[in-house]
Amino acid sequence: MSRSRLLLTGANGFVGRHVLPGLPDEIELHCVSRNISGNKRAVWHKTDLRDEKAAAALVHEIQPTHLAHLAWNTEHGKFWHAEDNLAWRDAGITMVAAFAECGGQRLIIAGTGAEYAAGETSPIDELSAIPAPSTVYGQAKHELFLAVRDIAAENEISFAWPRIFNAYGAGEPVGRLVPSIINAILRSEPAKCSSGVQQRDFVDTRDLGDAIAKLIFSPVEGPINLGSGQDATIGHIARLIGDLMDRPDLIALGALPDREGEPAVQIPNLKRMRDELKYQPKINHKRGLQDAIDWWCANPVG
């Protein structure tokens, strides 16, 4: 059997960097990132993956047997309706078409819980729920899913689409919920939050990376929800951070408005993850948030 050759995009991103440790040692690894890592296991490439020609050329150059495409615009506060969501969608389709032309065997592309309708009954089952995204980001992701599903079927490519929900952890973009609370407390300022009643599945990005690494070399196909199985309200997460940092008095729930159209409850059904992928997350909220706090204490903003 020939050696597996994996092309991993977004390899230095918030999620991608945690996929690398879980990958088998025997594979040939090629990584794409805007910032070249010192990880010597991989051959690193700098390519603008929104450029369709450049993305296709990279795939043809590497000739990967496996492709895990995690890169996308996730700039906090902007990505929901950013215009370049469409460029990412179109370049993703082109990249997958090139992968098919090269005889690729296994394809993983990161989806999102934002593909589901805001009013979808939770826990959301990935095989029965009808996606109805309410943002440009969610719509672009779902349109990519539909296009890639057809390409994979036509070319007999094994294809899985992990849908990611609320990831948190060390190195998270600073404007997001967990780092915004931590850094406000580090400045001894009120940690302003929305009402906090929204119920979510928060997953440590290290668990998420492990799950994706396992998924790349598994036989699981189609959409699969990835999460922690630990349901919590945003308010609970905020208060837990406040308690862990000994500043519960700085948690200001209700100081910010809730995002328009935001679902009150969005919890994934994780049966496929547990039963088919046979993956069980290991990091609970208390440990994960403490590790995030420790990271930000060592890497303060500004």
C-alpha positions in Angstrom: 0.0 0.0 0.0 1.3 3.4 -0.9 2.0 6.0 1.8 -0.9 8.3 2.7 -0.2 12.0 1.8 -2.4 14.5 3.7 -2.9 18.1 2.8 -4.2 20.0 5.8 -5.4 23.6 5.4 -5.7 26.0 8.3 -3.0 24.0 10.0 -1.9 26.9 12.2 -5.4 28.0 12.9 -7.4 27.9 16.2 -8.5 24.3 15.4 -6.0 23.1 12.9 -3.0 23.4 15.3 -4.7 20.9 17.5 -5.2 18.4 14.7 -1.5 18.0 14.1 -0.6 16.1 17.3 -3.2 13.4 16.7 -2.1 12.5 13.1 -0.3 9.2 12.5 3.5 9.5 12.3 3.8 7.4 9.1 1.8 9.8 6.8 3.4 12.4 4.5 2.1 15.7 5.8 1.7 18.9 3.9 0.3 22.0 5.7 -1.1 25.3 4.4 -1.1 28.3 6.7 -0.6 32.1 6.5 2.0 31.7 9.3 4.6 29.0 8.7 5.0 26.8 11.8 8.2 25.3 13.2 6.6 21.9 13.2 9.2 19.8 11.3 6.9 16.9 10.6 5.3 18.8 7.8 6.1 20.5 4.5 4.7 23.9 4.9 3.1 26.0 2.0 1.9 29.6 2.0 -1.0 30.0 -0.4 -4.0 32.3 -0.6 -6.7 29.6 -0.6 -9.3 32.1 -1.7 -7.5 32.2 -5.1 -9.1 29.4 -7.0 -6.2 29.0 -9.4 -3.6 28.9 -6.6 -5.7 26.5 -4.6 -6.1 24.1 -7.5 -2.4 24.4 -8.4 -1.4 23.5 -4.9 -3.5 20.3 -4.9 -2.0 19.3 -8.3 1.5 19.9 -7.0 1.1 17.8 -3.9 -1.2 15.1 -5.3 -2.6 14.3 -1.8 -4.5 11.0 -1.1 -6.2 12.8 1.8 -7.4 16.4 2.1 -8.6 18.1 5.3 -9.8 21.6 4.5 -10.2 23.6 7.7 -9.2 27.1 6.5 -11.9 29.9 6.4 -12.4 33.5 7.5 -13.4 33.4 11.2 -12.6 37.0 12.2 -14.7 37.7 15.2 -17.7 40.0 14.7 -17.3 40.1 10.9 -17.3 36.5 9.5 -21.0 36.0 9.9 -21.7 38.3 6.9 -18.3 38.8 5.4 -18.2 39.1 1.6 -15.2 36.7 1.3 -17.4 33.8 2.5 -18.4 33.4 -1.1 -14.7 33.4 -2.2 -14.0 30.7 0.3 -17.0 28.7 -1.0 -15.9 28.9 -4.6 -12.3 28.2 -4.0 -13.2 25.2 -1.9 -15.3 23.8 -4.7 -12.3 24.3 -7.1 -9.9 22.7 -4.6 -12.1 19.6 -4.3 -12.5 19.3 -8.0 -8.7 19.3 -8.4 -8.5 16.7 -5.6 -10.9 14.5 -7.6 -8.8 15.0 -10.8 -5.7 13.8 -8.8 -7.4 10.6 -7.7 -7.9 11.7 -4.1 -9.3 9.1 -1.7 -10.5 10.7 1.5 -11.9 14.2 2.0 -12.7 16.1 5.2 -14.1 19.7 5.2 -15.0 21.6 8.3 -18.7 22.6 8.4 -20.5 24.5 11.1 -23.4 24.4 13.5 -24.5 27.7 11.8 -25.8 25.6 8.9 -28.7 24.6 11.0 -31.9 26.7 11.3 -32.0 29.0 14.3 -35.2 27.4 15.5 -34.1 23.7 14.9 -35.2 21.5 17.8 -32.2 20.4 19.9 -30.5 18.1 20.2 -29.9 18.5 16.5 -29.5 15.3 14.5 -27.1 15.8 11.5 -28.8 13.2 9.4 -32.4 14.3 9.8 -32.3 18.1 10.4 -32.9 20.2 7.3 -30.2 23.0 7.2 -31.5 26.5 6.8 -28.7 28.9 7.7 -29.5 32.5 8.6 -26.1 34.0 7.9 -23.9 34.4 4.9 -21.3 32.3 6.6 -23.6 29.4 7.3 -25.1 29.6 3.8 -21.7 29.6 2.1 -20.6 26.6 4.2 -23.8 24.7 3.3 -23.5 25.5 -0.4 -20.0 24.1 -0.3 -21.2 21.0 1.4 -23.8 20.4 -1.3 -21.3 20.9 -4.1 -18.6 18.8 -2.5 -21.1 16.0 -1.7 -21.9 15.7 -5.4 -18.2 15.8 -6.5 -17.3 13.1 -4.0 -20.2 10.9 -5.0 -19.4 11.2 -8.7 -15.7 10.4 -8.1 -16.2 7.7 -5.4 -14.3 9.8 -2.8 -14.9 9.0 0.8 -16.2 12.2 2.3 -17.0 13.5 5.8 -18.3 16.9 6.9 -17.7 17.6 10.6 -20.0 20.3 11.9 -18.3 22.3 14.6 -20.2 24.1 17.3 -18.8 26.3 20.1 -15.1 25.8 20.4 -12.9 27.5 23.0 -9.4 27.2 24.2 -5.9 28.7 24.4 -5.0 31.1 21.5 -8.7 31.7 20.7 -9.3 35.0 18.7 -9.4 37.7 21.3 -12.9 39.1 20.7 -14.7 35.8 21.2 -16.7 35.0 24.4 -14.1 33.2 26.6 -11.0 35.4 25.8 -13.1 38.6 26.0 -14.2 37.7 29.6 -10.7 36.5 30.7 -9.0 39.6 29.3 -11.6 42.0 30.8 -11.0 40.4 34.2 -7.2 40.6 33.8 -7.7 44.4 33.3 -10.0 44.5 36.3 -12.8 45.7 34.1 -16.4 44.5 33.9 -16.7 41.4 31.6 -19.7 42.5 29.5 -21.8 39.7 28.1 -25.2 39.2 26.5 -28.1 37.9 28.6 -26.3 34.6 28.9 -29.4 32.5 28.7 -28.4 30.9 25.4 -27.7 27.2 25.8 -24.8 25.8 23.8 -22.3 22.9 23.6 -18.9 24.3 24.4 -16.0 22.1 23.3 -12.3 22.5 24.1 -10.4 23.0 20.8 -7.9 20.2 21.8 -10.7 17.7 21.9 -12.0 19.0 18.7 -8.6 18.7 17.1 -8.3 15.1 18.3 -11.7 14.2 16.9 -10.9 15.7 13.5 -7.5 13.9 13.4 -9.3 10.6 14.0 -12.0 11.4 11.5 -9.5 12.0 8.7 -8.4 8.4 8.8 -11.8 6.8 9.7 -14.5 5.3 7.4 -17.2 7.7 8.8 -19.0 9.5 6.0 -21.4 12.4 5.6 -22.2 15.2 8.1 -21.1 14.5 11.7 -21.6 16.8 14.6 -18.6 17.3 16.9 -19.0 18.7 20.4 -18.3 18.0 24.0 -21.6 16.6 25.2 -21.5 19.2 28.0 -24.4 21.5 27.6 -24.1 24.9 29.3 -25.6 28.4 29.1 -23.3 31.3 28.1 -24.0 32.7 31.6 -22.8 29.5 33.2 -19.5 29.7 31.2 -19.1 33.3 32.1 -19.7 32.8 35.8 -17.3 29.8 35.9 -14.5 31.9 34.4 -15.3 34.6 37.0 -15.1 32.0 39.8 -11.9 30.5 38.5 -10.3 34.0 38.4 -11.7 34.9 41.8 -13.6 37.9 40.3 -17.3 36.8 40.0 -18.2 40.5 40.7 -16.9 41.5 37.3 -19.2 39.2 35.3 -21.8 41.6 33.7 -24.5 39.5 32.2 -27.0 41.5 30.2 -24.6 44.4 29.5 -24.6 43.6 25.8 -27.6 42.8 23.5 -28.2 39.3 22.3 -27.2 38.8 18.6 -30.3 39.2 16.4 -31.6 35.8 15.2 -29.5 33.9 17.6 -31.1 30.6 18.7 -32.0 30.2 22.4 -30.9 26.6 22.4 -28.4 24.9 20.0 -27.2 21.6 21.1 -25.9 18.9 18.8 -26.8 15.2 18.9 -23.4 13.5 19.2 -24.5 9.9 18.7 -22.5 9.5 15.5 -19.4 10.9 17.1 -19.6 8.5 20.0 -20.9 5.4 18.2 -19.4 5.6 14.7 -16.3 7.7 15.2 -15.9 6.2 18.7 -14.6 9.4 20.1 -15.3 10.7 23.6 -14.0 14.2 24.6 -11.8 14.2 27.6 -11.6 17.9 28.8 -14.4 19.2 31.0 -15.3 22.9 31.2 -13.5 23.6 34.5 -10.2 22.2 33.2 -10.5 23.7 29.8 -11.3 27.2 31.0 -8.6 27.1 33.6 -6.1 26.2 30.9 -7.4 29.0 28.8 -7.0 31.4 31.7 -3.5 30.3 32.3 -2.6 30.8 28.6 -4.0 34.4 28.6 -2.2 35.2 31.8 1.0 34.2 30.0 0.0 36.0 26.8 -1.9 39.1 27.8 -3.5 41.3 25.1 -1.4 44.3 24.3 
